[in-house]
Amino acid sequence: MTDPFLSDFLAAGVDADEVPELAALNAARPLLDAFITLFRGTEAEVLMRLLVLREIGREADAPRWAPEALRARFTYLDAVKLETVLKRLRDNGLLAIGEDGHYALSDHGRNAVAAIAMLLRFGEEEDAELGFLTAQLAGLQAVGGITAESLGHLLSKLNDLTWHFEEAIASGSEFRILDARRRLSANGRWLERGTELLNRLLADPEVDFDIARIAQRIGLAQSRLARADASFQRALNKIEAQRVTLGASGISSSDVAAWLRGLDAAAIATLAAEACASVPELPLLAGGHELLDRAEALLEGGGTATAADTTLPPADEAATGFAPQAEDLRLLEHFTHRLEALPAPQPLHRIIAGGGFAPASYRLSLLALLADGAESGPEEGPVGSFMRLPLEVEFGDTLTAVGEDEIAAMTLGEVRPRAAAPA
């Protein structure tokens, strides 16, 4: 290894050639230099290099680009900045330029683009790391290049998930347990694919001993994760037994906790401003001699401490006259009368607008029901009258700007009277 700066990181008397762990990294210097080129500099510079490199590699049918074609493709970039990015990529071996002056991705450039594309693909999903590691192992197994190191990355991720789930259960927090359970469910398909991969790997009688040993440990880690769902359910059952319902409101302590979690620090401080009373520090009204006299009297039996009254207050009769609130259908009836008098087709946003966002959302949901088919409605009542209106509702695939009545934009559509059937 000829890098003079490596000696700055090594202990005194240690030569870089004496560290075998550096040999693999040194052998991959060209590929590492490609990534160093991509990610050295400011965030804006890194983004521009990735943008240009990905766009050049996106064209599979015609992978060679003339300079004029590149300038036409990146018209939204400054011409001088584009030339700087192209020169940086070309000088560091990410882009190759032929004798005809056309640009194309080099081998290292294409490998870098492919690796970044895979990471971005898994970055769109929860727990992208487990999906990426499993897919990487499946690809290595397909080409016969699976290693103990690659399996070790998967084992480390599975152990990290196990630790996270155990911490959530130990916390006793309903919300942490539910989040961990959703995370386990999101990782279910990757755990199943990992199990299939291990079965194929261990079925090979010629598999390397180190690989088989780590594969067995991965299987044990996956078994622990498979049992985690039952542990989550037991913990949630304990929390359910301690949940308190606030009177006849139907609101539980979990609902209140969830509402409080949605507030910011300022709102919580405002709620607690008048809920916590500060206790003033009272001066000591008795001196040392008085306290000593009192203690001596108690020790000699001259006084008896007054027993605290611990009896419970009498029970009160719980209110039993709770009646459920009747459903208010006045908005539905008024909307029905409006539509009955509809003389001609009207845009959807004009029909539902009025009264703010909440009433407009309610009217839009009613029209969605009407568009699904009037035959499914009840025969009597306001809902049945609405469902039998002779109207046709059509929803489009685009949005239209509204800009009023608390509605910024909504789906383009039309409400029109149904044409009379021919006699």
PLY file of the C-alpha trace (Angstrom):
ply
format ascii 1.0
element vertex 423
property float x
property float y
property float z
element edge 422
property int vertex1
property int vertex2
end_header
0.00 0.00 0.00
1.53 3.26 -1.10
-0.82 5.79 0.51
1.45 7.88 2.77
-1.48 9.13 4.84
-2.33 5.64 6.15
0.62 5.85 8.52
-1.13 8.74 10.28
-3.90 6.36 11.37
-1.74 3.37 12.31
0.01 2.84 15.60
3.70 3.57 15.85
5.82 0.84 14.29
2.91 -0.74 12.33
3.14 -0.84 8.55
0.02 -0.92 6.35
1.18 -4.13 4.69
1.11 -5.83 8.09
-2.68 -5.30 8.43
-4.45 -8.00 6.38
-7.85 -6.36 6.94
-6.72 -3.47 4.71
-5.80 -5.75 1.80
-9.40 -6.22 0.55
-10.06 -2.49 0.72
-6.82 -1.68 -1.06
-7.67 -4.15 -3.84
-10.99 -2.35 -4.37
-9.39 1.11 -4.63
-10.78 1.88 -8.14
-14.37 1.19 -7.01
-13.87 3.08 -3.75
-12.41 6.02 -5.67
-15.59 6.08 -7.76
-17.73 6.48 -4.65
-15.29 9.03 -3.20
-15.71 11.06 -6.37
-19.48 10.91 -6.11
-19.76 11.87 -2.46
-16.92 14.32 -1.91
-17.90 17.98 -1.67
-21.03 19.87 -0.71
-24.51 18.32 -0.74
-25.42 20.28 -3.87
-22.35 19.00 -5.72
-23.06 15.40 -4.68
-26.70 15.65 -5.80
-25.71 17.09 -9.18
-23.17 14.32 -9.83
-25.67 11.63 -8.89
-28.34 13.28 -11.04
-26.13 13.46 -14.15
-24.71 9.97 -13.69
-28.13 8.36 -13.16
-29.68 10.10 -16.16
-26.81 9.05 -18.41
-27.14 5.45 -17.23
-30.93 5.43 -17.53
-30.86 5.25 -21.33
-30.42 1.52 -21.98
-31.13 1.39 -25.72
-28.65 4.13 -26.66
-26.09 4.29 -23.82
-23.73 6.66 -25.67
-24.39 10.39 -25.49
-23.10 13.14 -27.73
-22.16 16.41 -25.92
-25.01 18.20 -27.70
-27.47 15.53 -26.55
-26.29 15.91 -22.96
-26.70 19.68 -23.08
-30.20 19.23 -24.51
-31.05 16.67 -21.82
-29.90 18.94 -18.98
-31.26 22.26 -20.16
-32.40 22.99 -16.59
-28.76 23.02 -15.38
-26.31 25.85 -15.79
-24.12 25.08 -18.81
-20.84 25.87 -17.00
-21.83 23.78 -13.95
-22.81 20.88 -16.21
-19.43 20.92 -17.93
-17.73 20.95 -14.51
-19.73 17.92 -13.36
-19.00 16.03 -16.61
-15.29 16.80 -16.34
-15.17 15.64 -12.71
-16.91 12.37 -13.58
-14.73 11.84 -16.64
-11.44 12.62 -14.90
-12.19 10.19 -12.07
-13.18 7.26 -14.25
-16.96 7.30 -13.78
-17.60 8.41 -17.35
-15.78 7.15 -20.42
-15.41 9.17 -23.61
-14.84 7.48 -26.95
-12.82 8.56 -29.96
-15.99 10.06 -31.43
-16.38 12.29 -28.37
-19.47 10.49 -27.08
-19.96 9.89 -23.37
-20.86 6.55 -21.75
-20.76 5.07 -18.26
-17.59 3.27 -17.30
-17.76 -0.12 -15.59
-17.22 1.43 -12.17
-19.74 4.14 -12.95
-22.39 1.61 -13.92
-21.72 -0.44 -10.77
-22.05 2.68 -8.63
-25.32 3.69 -10.34
-26.74 0.18 -9.94
-25.84 0.07 -6.22
-27.37 3.48 -5.56
-30.53 2.57 -7.51
-31.00 -0.52 -5.35
-30.53 1.47 -2.15
-33.04 4.09 -3.31
-35.52 1.35 -4.19
-35.41 -0.12 -0.70
-35.29 3.34 0.83
-38.95 3.79 -0.12
-40.05 1.05 2.30
-39.93 0.61 6.04
-36.85 -1.20 7.38
-35.09 -0.92 4.04
-31.92 -2.39 5.53
-33.37 -5.87 6.07
-34.87 -5.95 2.57
-31.62 -4.78 1.00
-29.51 -7.33 2.91
-31.88 -10.19 2.06
-31.98 -9.24 -1.64
-28.19 -8.92 -1.66
-27.80 -12.41 -0.17
-30.26 -13.86 -2.70
-28.23 -12.35 -5.53
-24.94 -13.60 -4.11
-26.40 -17.08 -3.67
-27.64 -17.09 -7.27
-24.11 -16.46 -8.57
-22.42 -18.66 -5.96
-20.67 -15.78 -4.21
-22.24 -15.81 -0.75
-19.74 -15.19 2.06
-19.65 -15.40 5.84
-19.26 -11.61 5.99
-22.45 -10.98 4.00
-24.34 -13.43 6.24
-22.92 -11.68 9.29
-24.54 -8.39 8.21
-27.95 -10.09 8.12
-27.38 -11.72 11.52
-26.45 -8.36 13.01
-29.64 -6.77 11.65
-31.82 -9.58 13.02
-30.21 -9.31 16.47
-30.76 -5.55 16.37
-34.45 -6.08 15.61
-34.72 -8.57 18.47
-33.16 -6.09 20.87
-35.52 -3.35 19.67
-38.60 -5.55 20.20
-37.46 -6.68 23.66
-36.89 -3.06 24.66
-40.40 -2.15 23.48
-41.95 -4.94 25.58
-39.86 -4.08 28.64
-40.91 -0.41 28.41
-44.57 -1.31 29.01
-45.58 1.44 26.58
-48.60 0.53 24.48
-47.49 2.83 21.68
-43.94 1.45 21.51
-45.30 -2.10 21.48
-47.75 -1.29 18.67
-44.99 0.41 16.66
-42.73 -2.62 17.15
-45.54 -4.94 16.11
-46.13 -2.96 12.92
-42.40 -3.07 12.23
-42.38 -6.85 12.68
-45.34 -7.19 10.32
-43.61 -4.99 7.70
-40.56 -7.25 7.87
-42.60 -10.46 7.57
-41.97 -11.05 3.89
-38.23 -10.48 4.26
-38.08 -12.96 7.14
-39.87 -15.54 4.99
-37.50 -15.00 2.06
-34.56 -15.21 4.43
-35.84 -18.56 5.70
-36.10 -19.88 2.15
-32.58 -18.69 1.42
-31.21 -20.43 4.53
-33.00 -23.69 3.71
-31.38 -23.77 0.28
-28.04 -22.82 1.74
-28.03 -25.49 4.47
-29.26 -28.15 2.03
-25.96 -27.90 0.18
-23.66 -30.64 1.61
-20.54 -28.79 0.42
-21.32 -25.48 2.12
-18.41 -23.89 3.98
-18.33 -24.51 7.75
-18.24 -20.80 8.71
-21.15 -20.06 6.39
-23.19 -22.96 7.83
-22.44 -21.84 11.40
-23.63 -18.27 10.78
-26.66 -19.55 8.85
-27.72 -21.63 11.85
-27.41 -18.59 14.12
-29.53 -16.62 11.66
-32.16 -19.36 11.87
-32.21 -19.06 15.68
-32.56 -15.27 15.44
-35.47 -15.64 13.01
-37.14 -18.10 15.39
-36.95 -15.54 18.19
-38.50 -12.92 15.93
-41.27 -15.35 14.95
-42.19 -15.70 18.64
-42.12 -11.95 19.19
-45.71 -11.48 17.97
-47.03 -13.69 20.78
-44.96 -11.67 23.27
-46.46 -8.47 21.90
-49.97 -9.85 22.35
-49.31 -10.88 25.96
-47.93 -7.43 26.76
-50.93 -5.75 25.12
-53.30 -8.00 27.10
-51.70 -6.81 30.34
-52.07 -3.20 29.25
-55.70 -3.84 28.26
-56.43 -5.09 31.79
-55.12 -1.79 33.19
-56.89 0.48 30.70
-59.39 2.88 32.29
-62.55 4.13 30.56
-63.49 7.70 31.40
-67.11 7.46 32.52
-69.68 6.82 29.81
-67.79 8.82 27.20
-66.27 5.78 25.50
-62.84 7.44 25.77
-60.11 5.38 27.41
-56.82 6.33 28.99
-55.09 5.09 25.82
-57.10 7.57 23.74
-56.04 10.40 26.04
-52.40 9.30 25.88
-52.55 9.11 22.07
-54.04 12.62 21.94
-51.33 13.99 24.23
-48.62 12.37 22.06
-49.93 14.35 19.10
-49.41 17.70 20.84
-46.23 19.71 20.70
-44.27 20.80 23.76
-45.84 24.27 23.83
-49.40 22.90 23.84
-48.59 20.43 26.64
-47.00 23.23 28.68
-50.17 25.30 28.22
-52.34 22.42 29.46
-50.12 21.89 32.49
-49.86 25.59 33.37
-52.85 25.57 35.73
-52.79 21.88 36.58
-49.65 21.94 38.74
-49.71 23.94 41.96
-46.46 25.13 43.47
-46.13 24.46 47.22
-44.42 27.28 49.14
-41.63 26.41 51.53
-42.97 26.97 55.05
-40.63 28.16 57.79
-39.82 25.77 60.64
-42.06 26.81 63.54
-40.43 24.60 66.15
-36.88 24.68 67.40
-34.61 21.87 68.42
-35.63 21.98 72.11
-39.33 21.76 71.31
-38.79 18.78 69.01
-36.68 17.04 71.66
-39.35 17.52 74.30
-41.98 16.07 71.98
-39.82 13.04 71.18
-39.15 12.38 74.90
-42.85 12.49 75.69
-43.64 9.93 73.00
-40.84 7.63 74.11
-42.09 7.69 77.73
-45.64 6.89 76.61
-46.94 10.22 77.75
-48.74 10.83 74.45
-50.27 8.70 71.76
-50.26 9.48 68.09
-53.68 10.04 66.59
-54.54 7.23 64.18
-55.24 8.38 60.64
-58.79 7.93 59.40
-58.48 5.51 56.47
-62.16 4.69 55.99
-63.53 5.07 52.48
-66.31 7.55 51.72
-69.80 6.13 51.07
-70.47 4.84 47.58
-72.49 6.95 45.12
-75.03 5.64 42.67
-73.69 5.66 39.10
-75.78 7.50 36.55
-77.80 5.05 34.42
-79.84 7.44 32.31
-77.29 7.74 29.54
-78.93 7.85 26.13
-77.01 7.71 22.83
-77.12 10.84 20.73
-79.47 10.64 17.77
-77.90 10.98 14.34
-78.28 14.43 12.82
-79.38 14.13 9.18
-80.34 17.73 8.57
-77.35 18.34 6.32
-78.26 15.26 4.27
-81.90 16.38 3.88
-80.86 19.90 2.85
-78.38 18.49 0.31
-81.10 16.20 -1.08
-83.46 19.18 -1.64
-80.67 21.07 -3.45
-79.96 18.18 -5.80
-83.65 17.58 -6.52
-83.83 21.06 -8.03
-80.66 20.68 -10.12
-81.62 22.08 -13.55
-78.47 21.29 -15.56
-75.05 19.65 -15.19
-72.83 21.35 -12.65
-69.10 20.94 -11.81
-68.47 18.77 -8.78
-66.69 21.46 -6.76
-69.67 23.84 -7.04
-72.08 21.18 -5.83
-70.18 20.24 -2.67
-68.86 23.68 -1.64
-70.38 25.62 1.22
-69.89 25.78 4.97
-66.22 24.85 5.09
-64.12 21.75 4.61
-66.04 19.36 6.89
-69.52 19.80 5.27
-67.91 19.69 1.81
-66.19 16.38 2.65
-69.50 15.00 3.88
-71.28 15.98 0.65
-68.46 14.51 -1.46
-68.74 11.19 0.39
-72.50 11.15 -0.27
-71.94 11.75 -3.98
-69.39 8.92 -4.01
-72.10 6.63 -2.64
-74.51 7.88 -5.27
-71.96 7.18 -8.00
-71.55 3.56 -6.81
-75.20 2.78 -7.51
-78.56 3.86 -6.15
-79.93 0.34 -5.88
-77.87 -0.38 -2.76
-79.62 2.24 -0.58
-82.41 1.65 1.96
-86.03 1.86 0.87
-87.14 4.44 3.44
-85.71 7.42 5.30
-83.54 10.38 4.25
-80.69 8.12 3.08
-83.03 6.16 0.81
-84.46 9.41 -0.64
-80.97 10.61 -1.43
-79.89 7.34 -3.03
-82.92 7.39 -5.36
-82.16 10.84 -6.79
-82.21 10.74 -10.64
-78.64 11.98 -10.92
-75.43 10.80 -12.49
-72.09 11.52 -10.82
-68.83 11.30 -12.76
-65.36 11.54 -11.21
-62.31 12.38 -13.29
-58.64 11.44 -12.91
-57.27 14.97 -12.51
-57.45 17.74 -9.92
-58.97 21.17 -10.34
-58.02 24.21 -8.29
-60.78 25.60 -6.02
-59.05 28.07 -3.68
-62.06 28.89 -1.53
-64.22 27.56 1.27
-61.18 25.86 2.88
-60.65 23.73 -0.29
-57.40 24.18 -2.21
-58.05 21.55 -4.90
-60.24 18.54 -5.49
-61.03 15.84 -8.04
-62.52 17.12 -11.28
-66.04 15.82 -11.83
-69.61 16.59 -12.83
-73.10 16.05 -11.43
-75.93 15.99 -13.99
-79.61 15.00 -14.09
-80.18 11.51 -15.43
-81.61 11.41 -18.92
-85.19 10.12 -19.07
-85.53 6.63 -20.48
-87.14 6.55 -23.99
-90.81 5.60 -24.05
0 1
1 2
2 3
3 4
4 5
5 6
6 7
7 8
8 9
9 10
10 11
11 12
12 13
13 14
14 15
15 16
16 17
17 18
18 19
19 20
20 21
21 22
22 23
23 24
24 25
25 26
26 27
27 28
28 29
29 30
30 31
31 32
32 33
33 34
34 35
35 36
36 37
37 38
38 39
39 40
40 41
41 42
42 43
43 44
44 45
45 46
46 47
47 48
48 49
49 50
50 51
51 52
52 53
53 54
54 55
55 56
56 57
57 58
58 59
59 60
60 61
61 62
62 63
63 64
64 65
65 66
66 67
67 68
68 69
69 70
70 71
71 72
72 73
73 74
74 75
75 76
76 77
77 78
78 79
79 80
80 81
81 82
82 83
83 84
84 85
85 86
86 87
87 88
88 89
89 90
90 91
91 92
92 93
93 94
94 95
95 96
96 97
97 98
98 99
99 100
100 101
101 102
102 103
103 104
104 105
105 106
106 107
107 108
108 109
109 110
110 111
111 112
112 113
113 114
114 115
115 116
116 117
117 118
118 119
119 120
120 121
121 122
122 123
123 124
124 125
125 126
126 127
127 128
128 129
129 130
130 131
131 132
132 133
133 134
134 135
135 136
136 137
137 138
138 139
139 140
140 141
141 142
142 143
143 144
144 145
145 146
146 147
147 148
148 149
149 150
150 151
151 152
152 153
153 154
154 155
155 156
156 157
157 158
158 159
159 160
160 161
161 162
162 163
163 164
164 165
165 166
166 167
167 168
168 169
169 170
170 171
171 172
172 173
173 174
174 175
175 176
176 177
177 178
178 179
179 180
180 181
181 182
182 183
183 184
184 185
185 186
186 187
187 188
188 189
189 190
190 191
191 192
192 193
193 194
194 195
195 196
196 197
197 198
198 199
199 200
200 201
201 202
202 203
203 204
204 205
205 206
206 207
207 208
208 209
209 210
210 211
211 212
212 213
213 214
214 215
215 216
216 217
217 218
218 219
219 220
220 221
221 222
222 223
223 224
224 225
225 226
226 227
227 228
228 229
229 230
230 231
231 232
232 233
233 234
234 235
235 236
236 237
237 238
238 239
239 240
240 241
241 242
242 243
243 244
244 245
245 246
246 247
247 248
248 249
249 250
250 251
251 252
252 253
253 254
254 255
255 256
256 257
257 258
258 259
259 260
260 261
261 262
262 263
263 264
264 265
265 266
266 267
267 268
268 269
269 270
270 271
271 272
272 273
273 274
274 275
275 276
276 277
277 278
278 279
279 280
280 281
281 282
282 283
283 284
284 285
285 286
286 287
287 288
288 289
289 290
290 291
291 292
292 293
293 294
294 295
295 296
296 297
297 298
298 299
299 300
300 301
301 302
302 303
303 304
304 305
305 306
306 307
307 308
308 309
309 310
310 311
311 312
312 313
313 314
314 315
315 316
316 317
317 318
318 319
319 320
320 321
321 322
322 323
323 324
324 325
325 326
326 327
327 328
328 329
329 330
330 331
331 332
332 333
333 334
334 335
335 336
336 337
337 338
338 339
339 340
340 341
341 342
342 343
343 344
344 345
345 346
346 347
347 348
348 349
349 350
350 351
351 352
352 353
353 354
354 355
355 356
356 357
357 358
358 359
359 360
360 361
361 362
362 363
363 364
364 365
365 366
366 367
367 368
368 369
369 370
370 371
371 372
372 373
373 374
374 375
375 376
376 377
377 378
378 379
379 380
380 381
381 382
382 383
383 384
384 385
385 386
386 387
387 388
388 389
389 390
390 391
391 392
392 393
393 394
394 395
395 396
396 397
397 398
398 399
399 400
400 401
401 402
402 403
403 404
404 405
405 406
406 407
407 408
408 409
409 410
410 411
411 412
412 413
413 414
414 415
415 416
416 417
417 418
418 419
419 420
420 421
421 422
